[in-house]
Amino acid sequence: MRAVPSILHIDMDAFFAAVEQRHKPSLRGKPVVVGGVGLRGVVSTASYEARVYGIGSAMPTAVARRRCPNAAYLFPRFGAYHEVSQVVMGLLREVTPLVEPVSLDEAFIDLAAMPDGGPGTVEDVRALARRISDQVEQRTGLTASVGAGTSKLVAKVASDAEKPHGCVVVAGGSEQEWLDPLPVRKLWGVGPATADRLLKLGATTVAQLRALSESELVGLLGHAWGGQLYRLSRGQDDREVSPDRETKSVSVEDTYPHDLMDRPAIRAAITELAERVVRRLKESGHTGRTVTVKARGHDFTTVTRSETLAAPTDDPRLLIPAALRLVDGAADAATGQMHGIRLLGVGISGLAEYAQGDLIAELEGLAAEEDEADGEPEREGEAAAVRAQPDPAPSAVPGATAPSAVPGAPSAVPAVTLYGPVPVASEGRRWLAGKDVRHAERGPGWVQGAGLGRVTVRFEGPDTPPGRIGTFSVDDPALEPVDSAEVARAALPARAVGH
């Protein structure tokens, strides 16, 4: 066990949504939801203003819309997120050579690998953690939360303890005292379903969980997970920060707060997971050949199914249909009659190197094709709304109603123009909500929505005041898409661009 809390976990705050607010002045201080915006969409990230209404990651977008109809619902712009992420990871590598990126918006670093041996006291660690947080904000315009501990587990939990823009350092020797009062959900890997099962044994806090024997946890959760949770509750985590860890597979999985009971819900969830896997596959610079789907039933019965393609690929048009083919059999085998699925996972293995292509264009094209397949009609009300002035009242948005009362929510929803999720194709171009564009006369802006042959654009940028709205024909030759990475680079301070 380390004497000094020299492992740090840096986690960007509401990263995707924060980038959107940084690049779109009219959305600052207002609820923003990033993810799939169509009928089958799932929330990827919600801004803190949107979280007040109970919106969170992995929630169906349809549910989010009911809770906050006037939020801005945007497709992800992965090119922009990747550009900002590169700046953050570059900054961390200036601090120490041991940097382990976990995803675009989070990483572990080991201060003990610093050339001078790293900080020697808790106060030194705290000062360095705050300096890292300040530098992230200076170079990106975004905030990050930092946690420091003697293990990855403690650092990870600490980074989440005081979000947003928090800085929590857990001194060596005080880990158990610090962990004990926390809810069991704060431990790594404990989702709603596991928390519900632990509640039956009277364990709602880490201290109560620690009072259970290993055999009790194994009997409740199985040998692997029960034993791991027994160790985690005691702060036992000896994993090292590993920047050069070989990638053998790429996978994601989600445990759902309520069992998925019908086939459309299961297939929508597996599609969202597969999209995330494809995204990570591309970000790592790999292709993959074997697709694996995992399904876990209400009684923890777990079934996996795999399919090996003819050749390694990173094409979502091949990988996602493979996952959909596999999930039907896996779900049927994992559930009994009238019972649902509590966990789904998608993985891709058999990895090979490849030259990365145009990530954002392919992903946006896939999202558009899927929404068009949903068959959602264009609505005349939306065509009328796009001719409105900036920031209409909630009643100007067709179908908008006041959100259900949520404890702690403000009495009025901030007015944010919201247009339909229908993407419109014109000469191979996709006008997706949130997409960056440039008009030959009016300059840069972003798509607020499209319908009935029109596309609505708000003309503004990262360093401008909130802009005005213009409506154009979808085939207007003066309007062109812009690479989101280009927008992100332009928004970075000059000292950060050379990453």
C-alpha positions in Angstrom: 0.0 0.0 0.0 1.3 3.4 -0.9 1.9 5.9 1.9 1.1 8.9 -0.4 -2.2 9.1 -2.5 -0.2 9.3 -5.7 -2.8 7.8 -8.1 -5.1 10.4 -9.6 -8.3 9.9 -11.6 -9.2 12.9 -13.8 -12.8 12.9 -15.1 -14.1 15.7 -17.3 -17.5 17.1 -16.1 -20.5 16.2 -18.3 -17.9 16.1 -21.1 -19.9 15.7 -24.4 -22.6 18.2 -23.2 -19.9 20.6 -21.8 -18.2 20.7 -25.2 -21.5 21.5 -26.9 -22.1 24.3 -24.5 -18.6 25.6 -25.0 -19.0 25.7 -28.8 -22.6 26.9 -28.8 -23.1 30.1 -26.7 -26.9 30.0 -26.8 -26.9 26.7 -24.9 -24.7 27.8 -22.0 -26.6 27.5 -18.7 -29.4 25.6 -20.4 -30.2 21.9 -20.4 -28.4 20.0 -23.1 -28.7 16.2 -23.9 -26.3 14.5 -26.2 -27.0 11.1 -27.7 -29.4 9.4 -30.1 -32.3 11.8 -30.7 -34.6 9.5 -32.7 -37.3 7.1 -31.5 -34.7 4.5 -30.5 -32.2 7.0 -29.1 -30.4 6.7 -25.7 -28.9 9.5 -23.7 -25.1 9.5 -23.8 -24.4 12.6 -21.7 -26.6 15.2 -20.0 -25.5 18.7 -18.9 -25.9 19.5 -15.2 -28.8 21.7 -16.0 -30.6 18.7 -17.6 -29.7 16.4 -14.7 -31.9 18.6 -12.5 -34.8 17.1 -14.3 -33.7 13.5 -13.6 -32.0 12.9 -17.0 -29.0 10.7 -17.0 -26.8 8.5 -19.1 -28.3 5.4 -20.7 -31.9 6.8 -20.3 -34.1 6.4 -23.4 -34.2 9.7 -25.1 -38.0 9.5 -25.3 -38.1 9.5 -21.5 -35.7 12.4 -21.3 -37.9 14.4 -23.7 -40.9 13.9 -21.4 -39.0 15.1 -18.4 -37.5 18.1 -20.1 -39.1 18.8 -23.5 -37.3 22.1 -24.0 -33.7 20.8 -23.6 -31.5 20.8 -26.7 -31.2 17.3 -28.0 -28.0 16.9 -30.1 -26.3 14.2 -32.0 -22.7 13.5 -30.8 -19.8 15.2 -32.6 -17.0 12.8 -31.9 -14.4 14.7 -33.9 -14.8 17.6 -31.5 -14.7 15.5 -28.4 -11.6 13.6 -29.6 -9.8 16.9 -30.3 -10.4 18.3 -26.8 -9.6 14.9 -25.3 -6.2 15.0 -27.0 -5.4 18.3 -25.3 -6.3 16.9 -21.9 -4.3 13.7 -22.4 -1.3 15.7 -23.6 -1.5 17.9 -20.5 -1.5 14.8 -18.3 1.6 13.4 -20.1 3.4 16.6 -19.3 2.9 15.8 -15.6 3.9 12.1 -15.6 4.7 9.4 -18.2 2.3 7.0 -16.6 -1.1 8.0 -18.1 -3.8 5.4 -18.6 -6.7 6.8 -20.7 -9.9 5.1 -19.8 -12.1 6.9 -22.4 -12.2 10.2 -24.1 -13.1 12.0 -20.9 -11.2 10.2 -18.1 -7.8 8.9 -17.3 -5.6 7.6 -14.4 -2.1 9.0 -13.8 0.6 7.8 -11.4 2.5 10.7 -9.8 5.1 8.4 -8.4 6.5 8.1 -12.0 7.3 11.8 -12.1 11.0 12.5 -12.8 11.4 13.9 -9.3 9.6 11.0 -7.7 6.4 12.9 -7.3 4.8 14.7 -4.3 5.9 13.6 -0.9 2.9 14.7 1.2 -0.9 14.8 1.0 -0.8 18.6 0.7 1.7 18.4 -2.2 -0.7 16.0 -3.9 -3.6 18.3 -3.3 -1.7 21.3 -4.7 -0.7 19.4 -7.8 -4.2 18.0 -8.4 -5.7 21.6 -8.2 -3.0 22.8 -10.6 -3.9 20.0 -13.1 -7.6 21.0 -12.8 -6.8 24.7 -13.4 -4.7 23.9 -16.4 -7.4 21.7 -17.9 -9.8 24.6 -17.7 -7.2 27.1 -19.1 -6.5 24.9 -22.1 -9.9 23.7 -22.9 -12.4 26.1 -21.3 -14.0 23.0 -19.6 -13.8 21.7 -16.0 -12.6 18.4 -14.7 -13.0 16.7 -11.3 -9.9 15.1 -9.8 -9.7 12.3 -7.2 -6.5 11.1 -5.6 -5.9 8.0 -3.6 -3.5 5.1 -2.9 -5.4 2.9 -5.4 -7.3 3.2 -8.6 -10.5 2.4 -6.7 -10.2 5.2 -4.2 -9.1 7.7 -6.8 -12.0 6.8 -9.1 -14.6 7.1 -6.3 -12.9 10.4 -5.0 -13.2 12.0 -8.5 -17.0 11.5 -8.3 -17.4 12.7 -4.8 -17.7 16.5 -5.4 -18.6 16.9 -9.0 -18.5 19.2 -10.9 -15.0 20.7 -10.7 -14.2 18.9 -7.5 -10.8 18.0 -6.0 -10.8 15.2 -3.4 -7.6 13.7 -1.9 -7.9 10.7 0.3 -4.9 10.3 2.6 -3.1 7.0 2.9 -4.4 5.1 5.9 -7.8 6.8 5.9 -9.3 5.0 3.0 -11.7 2.8 5.0 -12.9 5.6 7.2 -13.6 7.6 4.0 -15.3 4.8 2.1 -17.5 3.4 4.9 -20.2 6.2 4.9 -20.6 6.1 1.2 -23.6 4.4 -0.5 -22.8 1.1 -2.1 -23.6 2.5 -5.5 -20.4 4.6 -5.3 -18.3 1.4 -5.5 -16.9 0.5 -8.9 -19.4 -1.8 -10.8 -22.3 -1.6 -8.3 -25.4 -0.7 -10.4 -29.0 -0.4 -9.4 -29.7 -4.1 -9.7 -26.8 -5.1 -7.5 -27.7 -2.4 -5.0 -31.2 -3.7 -4.8 -29.9 -7.2 -4.0 -27.6 -5.9 -1.4 -30.5 -4.0 0.2 -32.1 -7.3 0.9 -29.2 -8.1 3.2 -29.4 -4.7 4.8 -26.3 -3.3 3.1 -26.9 0.3 1.8 -23.5 1.8 2.8 -20.0 0.5 2.3 -19.7 0.0 6.1 -22.8 -2.3 6.1 -21.5 -4.1 3.0 -18.2 -4.7 4.7 -20.0 -6.3 7.6 -21.1 -9.1 5.3 -18.9 -12.2 5.0 -17.3 -13.2 1.7 -19.4 -16.3 1.6 -22.6 -14.3 1.9 -21.6 -12.1 -1.0 -20.6 -15.1 -3.1 -23.9 -16.7 -2.4 -25.8 -13.6 -3.4 -23.7 -12.5 -6.4 -21.6 -15.4 -7.5 -18.0 -16.3 -6.9 -16.3 -13.8 -9.2 -18.4 -10.7 -8.5 -19.1 -11.5 -4.9 -15.4 -12.0 -4.1 -14.4 -8.8 -6.0 -17.0 -6.8 -4.1 -15.8 -8.1 -0.8 -12.3 -6.8 -1.6 -13.6 -3.5 -3.0 -15.5 -2.7 0.1 -12.2 -3.0 2.0 -10.5 -0.7 -0.5 -8.3 -3.5 -1.8 -7.2 -2.7 -5.3 -3.6 -3.4 -6.4 -4.0 -2.6 -10.1 -1.2 -0.4 -11.5 -1.6 2.5 -13.9 -0.8 0.9 -17.2 -0.4 3.3 -20.2 0.8 0.6 -22.6 -1.8 -2.1 -21.8 -2.3 -4.2 -24.9 -5.8 -4.0 -26.4 -7.1 -7.5 -27.0 -10.8 -6.6 -27.3 -13.1 -3.7 -27.1 -16.4 -4.1 -25.1 -19.1 -2.2 -23.2 -22.0 -3.4 -21.1 -24.8 -1.8 -19.2 -27.0 -3.0 -16.3 -30.5 -1.5 -16.5 -32.5 -0.1 -13.6 -35.5 -2.1 -14.9 -35.5 -5.4 -16.7 -35.9 -5.1 -20.5 -39.0 -7.1 -21.2 -39.7 -6.8 -24.9 -37.7 -7.5 -28.1 -37.8 -3.9 -29.4 -36.3 -2.6 -26.2 -33.6 -5.2 -26.1 -32.7 -4.6 -29.8 -32.6 -0.8 -29.2 -30.3 -1.2 -26.2 -27.9 -3.6 -28.1 -27.8 -1.1 -31.0 -26.7 1.7 -28.6 -24.1 -0.6 -27.0 -22.8 -1.7 -30.4 -22.5 2.0 -31.5 -20.4 2.7 -28.4 -18.1 -0.3 -29.2 -17.6 0.8 -32.8 -16.7 4.3 -31.5 -14.1 2.9 -29.1 -12.8 0.6 -31.8 -12.2 3.5 -34.1 -10.7 5.6 -31.4 -8.2 2.9 -30.6 -7.2 2.6 -34.3 -8.2 -1.0 -34.6 -10.6 -3.2 -36.6 -12.2 -6.3 -35.3 -13.5 -9.6 -36.6 -15.4 -11.4 -33.9 -18.6 -9.8 -32.4 -19.8 -11.1 -29.0 -23.0 -10.3 -27.3 -23.7 -11.0 -23.6 -27.1 -11.1 -22.0 -27.9 -11.6 -18.3 -31.4 -12.5 -17.1 -33.2 -11.5 -14.0 -31.8 -14.5 -12.1 -28.2 -13.7 -13.2 -28.1 -16.4 -15.8 -25.6 -15.2 -18.3 -25.4 -16.2 -21.9 -22.9 -15.2 -24.6 -23.1 -15.6 -28.4 -20.4 -14.8 -30.9 -20.1 -14.4 -34.7 -16.8 -14.2 -36.7 -16.9 -12.1 -39.8 -15.1 -12.8 -43.0 -12.4 -10.1 -42.3 -11.6 -7.5 -39.7 -13.7 -4.3 -40.0 -14.6 -1.2 -38.3 -17.7 -0.6 -40.4 -20.9 -0.2 -38.2 -23.0 -1.4 -41.1 -21.4 -4.8 -40.6 -20.8 -4.9 -36.9 -24.2 -3.6 -35.6 -26.3 -6.0 -37.7 -24.1 -8.9 -36.4 -24.8 -7.8 -32.8 -28.6 -7.6 -33.6 -28.5 -11.1 -35.0 -26.8 -12.5 -31.9 -28.9 -10.8 -29.3 -32.1 -12.6 -30.1 -30.7 -16.0 -29.3 -28.7 -14.8 -26.3 -31.7 -13.1 -24.8 -34.0 -16.1 -25.3 -31.4 -18.4 -23.6 -30.9 -16.0 -20.7 -34.5 -15.5 -19.8 -37.3 -17.7 -18.8 -40.9 -17.2 -19.8 -42.2 -13.6 -19.0 -38.9 -12.6 -17.5 -36.6 -9.8 -18.8 -32.9 -8.9 -19.3 -31.0 -7.0 -16.6 -27.7 -6.7 -18.4 -26.5 -6.5 -22.0 -23.0 -6.3 -23.4 -21.3 -6.1 -26.8 -17.6 -6.8 -27.5 -15.4 -7.0 -30.5 -12.2 -9.1 -30.6 -9.8 -10.5 -33.1 -8.3 -7.0 -33.4 -6.0 -5.7 -36.1 -4.4 -2.4 -36.8 -5.8 -0.1 -39.5 -5.5 3.5 -40.8 -8.3 5.5 -39.2 -10.7 7.1 -41.6 -13.4 9.7 -41.3 -14.9 8.7 -37.9 -17.5 11.4 -37.6 -18.9 11.2 -41.1 -19.5 7.4 -40.8 -21.1 7.6 -37.4 -23.4 10.5 -38.3 -24.4 8.7 -41.5 -25.3 5.6 -39.5 -27.3 7.6 -37.0 -29.2 9.3 -39.8 -30.0 6.1 -41.6 -31.3 4.6 -38.4 -33.6 7.6 -37.6 -34.9 7.5 -41.2 -35.6 3.8 -40.8 -37.7 4.7 -37.8 -40.1 6.4 -40.2 -40.8 9.4 -38.0 -42.7 11.9 -40.2 -41.7 15.5 -40.6 -44.1 17.7 -38.7 -45.5 20.9 -40.0 -45.4 22.4 -36.6 -41.6 22.1 -36.7 -41.4 23.9 -40.0 -43.3 26.8 -38.4 -41.1 26.7 -35.4 -37.9 27.0 -37.4 -39.1 30.5 -38.7 -39.3 31.8 -35.1 -36.9 34.2 -33.5 -34.2 32.8 -31.2 -35.2 31.1 -28.0 -39.0 30.8 -28.4 -41.1 30.1 -25.3 -41.7 26.5 -24.5 -45.2 26.7 -26.0 -43.6 27.5 -29.4 -42.3 24.0 -29.6 -44.9 21.6 -31.0 -45.9 19.0 -28.4 -43.9 20.7 -25.6 -45.5 20.6 -22.2 -44.3 21.7 -18.8 -42.1 19.0 -17.3 -43.3 16.9 -14.4 -42.3 18.3 -11.0 -38.9 17.2 -10.0 -37.6 17.9 -6.5 -35.0 20.6 -6.7 -35.8 21.6 -10.2 -36.2 25.3 -11.1 -39.7 26.5 -11.5 -39.3 27.4 -15.2 -37.5 25.6 -18.0 -34.8 27.7 -19.6 -36.0 28.5 -23.2 -34.0 26.5 -25.7 -35.1 26.1 -29.3 -35.8 22.5 -30.0 -36.5 21.0 -33.4 -37.4 17.6 -34.6 -34.8 14.8 -34.8 -35.6 14.1 -38.5 -32.3 14.3 -40.4 -32.6 15.4 -44.0 -30.4 14.1 -46.8 -29.4 16.5 -49.6 -26.7 15.4 -52.1 -25.2 13.1 -49.6 -25.2 15.7 -46.8 -26.9 15.0 -43.4 -28.4 17.9 -41.5 -28.2 16.5 -38.0 -29.1 18.5 -34.9 -25.9 19.9 -33.5 -23.9 19.5 -36.7 -21.4 22.2 -37.6 -22.0 24.2 -40.8 -20.9 27.3 -42.6 -22.9 29.6 -44.8 -21.1 31.5 -47.6 -22.6 34.8 -46.5 -23.6 34.4 -42.8 -20.5 32.4 -41.6 -20.3 29.5 -39.2 -23.1 28.0 -37.2 -24.8 24.8 -36.2 -27.9 22.9 -37.2 -30.9 23.2 -34.9 -33.1 21.0 -36.9 -34.6 20.1 -40.2 -37.9 19.2 -41.8 -40.1 19.8 -44.8 -37.1 20.4 -47.0 -35.7 23.1 -44.8 -32.7 23.3 -42.4 -32.5 25.8 -39.5 -29.1 27.1 -38.4 -28.1 29.2 -35.5 -25.1 31.4 -36.5 -22.7 31.5 -33.6 -19.4 30.1 -32.5 -17.3 29.4 -29.4 -16.2 33.0 -29.0 -19.3 34.9 -30.2 -22.4 36.1 -28.4 -25.5 33.9 -28.8 -26.4 34.1 -32.5 -29.5 34.5 -34.6 -31.4 31.9 -36.5 -31.7 31.4 -40.3 -33.8 28.9 -42.3 -32.6 27.6 -45.6 -33.5 25.0 -48.2 -31.7 21.7 -47.6 -30.1 22.0 -51.0 -28.9 25.6 -50.6 -25.4 25.6 -52.2 -24.3 28.3 -49.9 -24.6 26.0 -46.9 -21.9 23.4 -46.3 -21.1 21.0 -43.5 -17.9 21.7 -41.4 -15.6 19.2 -39.7 -16.3 19.3 -36.0 -12.7 18.8 -35.2 -12.0 22.0 -37.0 -14.4 23.9 -34.8 -12.9 22.3 -31.7 -9.4 23.4 -32.7 -10.5 26.9 -33.4 -12.0 27.1 -29.8 -8.8 26.0 -28.1 -6.4 28.6 -26.7 -3.3 29.0 -29.0 -1.1 27.3 -26.4 -3.3 24.2 -26.6 -3.5 23.8 -30.4 0.0 22.4 -30.8 -0.8 19.2 -29.0 
